[in-house]
Amino acid sequence: MACFNSAVTTAQSPPATLRLPAASDLYAVDDLLSDDERLIRDTVRAMVRERVLPVIADHFEAATFPHQLVAEVAGLGLLGMHLTGYGCAGTSAVGYGIACEELEAGDSGLRSFVSVQGSLAMFPIHAYGSEEQKQKFLPEMAAGSMIGCFGLTEADAGSDPGRMRTSARRAGEGWVLNGSKMWITNGSIADLAVVWAATEDGVRGFIVERGTPGFTTSDIHRKLSLRASVTSELHFDSVYLPETAALPGVTGMRGPLSCLNEARYGIAWGALGAGRACFEAAVEYSSTRRMFDRSIARFQLTQAKLATMATSLVQGRLVAHRLGTLKDSGRLHPVQVSLAKRANVRAAIDIAREARTILGANGITLEYPVIRHMNNLESVLTYEGTEEVHTLILGKAITGEDAFS
Amino acid sequence: MNVVVCIKQVPDPNSPGQLDPSTHLLKRDGELVLDPGDEFGVEAGLQLVEKHGGQVTVVSMGPERGLDAVRKALAMGAAKGVLISDDSLRGSDALTTAKVLAAAIRKQDFDVVITATESTDGYTGVVPQMIAGLLDIPAVTFAKSVSVEGDKLTAQRQTETGIEVVEATLPVVLSVTAGVNEPRYPSLKGIMGAKQKPLDRPGPADLNLEDVGGASTGQRITAIDSAPERAAGEIIKDEGEAAKRIVDFLADKKVI
């Protein structure tokens, strides 16, 4: 009987001065943030609470992009925030990460907009563009007056982008671009597209501005995920580009993959924001919902779900913060980004699905954020490297065996 | 035109505060934030200097952690911060607070001193007027809107019976109500730049305050007690007349 007694004994009381951190951050991982990073977190959190949450469910339901939020995120300096110069804020990688987490606690679509603008469109111009290209595009993109998109994926070249069919061939002083790109976030609202195309020297990046003859876009409809985000197809029909449109600084798949590495980094943080929002909704709901004449938070099954979710959040946050520290110290390896993207998106989607069950039927309505996050995370699971591809990247790093070829 | 804005760091109003039974002081071990009421003051100051030139200095008295609140105001756009932290000032009453703030304000170049109408933790609501008294300048309180022309400040002042329009000659102490403006978010660039801005950390001696705080505090909290529970409200059952009874009730209380 002694063991039964000990089994029901609760944990020994801690000293009276100890305060347990919030349930969504039980290890107080946020204490690792610097003063600046904490202020970034609080600022983005307040903006999301006041400007995003009141409207986002309606945009999701209507499948419309919240154009008015572009000025909000640009006003805060969130576009290209981790780049330096050219009107960018120059935050730490951890600062960028925590901002992604807070944005995605609002909606994965909004975080995707910011990721694509900063990490996929501004980053390659910043890293591989000419001085003239940087001066022309980056300050306007940071200010949100120019929106960018990133064209790599094609209908028949997803996980294996090296097989792209889009090509650019030299023509006189410039290039002629032909082909099409698929699943392009921000495509039809973009003022410029950073497009990757095969050339006889290898893959090159090109800045294609809206209105260039032969460049058209069409939106992908009937999505049941990332509905508050624009997803498009880009078409290039003998698009003539001057030499000044080509990014001079990189040739080969290293170019686009380095961009993806930047964006995936933000996703590893961001997904936890969506997970946290679902967890908090589930905690709140479980404490107010009564069934069998008691709060459902009293049920052991509910508590087990919440305990597992809280543990996943702690683990994901530790991974994200360590990832950020590695990036800030210049030691980040792409395999580490794969690990974090894979682990944290999976954690978030599991949390969302578990939260859905705690909310019962209410979990499937847009009155609560859970089903919105859950559906969004279905996209996050497979974009920017599917879970399977990241698994194989890890597998290759561990075994030395390349399962791709 | 130079503006001093008085700010305070307070326990996050979104999480319930607690009093420490041994010290009778508010516990400050949870999340602390720039008093939401002070954000209106910082915004009002920034709008004044954006229109008329000059700069905003924020002044705060409080523990070391109060730096976070000062930094937020700097990130919003204030040019300089002053934080007075000293163990002897722990548990200061309103008059001590006003003396310390007034002493720090005197060292600044200012035309307008802006405060909230009251803090969101202590709620004494008397510090702005005390500062004005100590500085011997007019206090314009509960401003809903404010404008400056030359050396004349005009404010619309919310009262129970209506709105008063008040004029005063600079320098003045101005307390602003919540909703006087829409406080801006600090920008990321502002956050990154805040660390480079000047920050003064004077002690009481630097402000020639030999005899404030501690034993010289005039007011003491002798005991704290839980507020009495609210009496249960009246539940009106709808038997066809509920709307009328509710209207009568509200009219009786002079709410409508």
Chai-1 contact restraints between the chains, C-beta under 6 A:
chainA,res_idxA,chainB,res_idxB,connection_type,confidence,min_distance_angstrom,max_distance_angstrom,comment,restraint_id
A,R19,B,D29,contact,1.0,0.0,6.0,A-B,restraint_1
A,D36,B,I191,contact,1.0,0.0,6.0,A-B,restraint_2
A,L39,B,I191,contact,1.0,0.0,6.0,A-B,restraint_3
A,I40,B,I191,contact,1.0,0.0,6.0,A-B,restraint_4
A,T43,B,Y185,contact,1.0,0.0,6.0,A-B,restraint_5
A,T43,B,P186,contact,1.0,0.0,6.0,A-B,restraint_6
A,M47,B,Y185,contact,1.0,0.0,6.0,A-B,restraint_7
A,L76,B,Y185,contact,1.0,0.0,6.0,A-B,restraint_8
A,L76,B,S187,contact,1.0,0.0,6.0,A-B,restraint_9
A,L76,B,L188,contact,1.0,0.0,6.0,A-B,restraint_10
A,G77,B,S187,contact,1.0,0.0,6.0,A-B,restraint_11
A,G77,B,L188,contact,1.0,0.0,6.0,A-B,restraint_12
A,G77,B,K189,contact,1.0,0.0,6.0,A-B,restraint_13
A,M81,B,L188,contact,1.0,0.0,6.0,A-B,restraint_14
A,A89,B,L188,contact,1.0,0.0,6.0,A-B,restraint_15
A,A89,B,K189,contact,1.0,0.0,6.0,A-B,restraint_16
A,A89,B,M192,contact,1.0,0.0,6.0,A-B,restraint_17
A,G90,B,M192,contact,1.0,0.0,6.0,A-B,restraint_18
A,T91,B,L188,contact,1.0,0.0,6.0,A-B,restraint_19
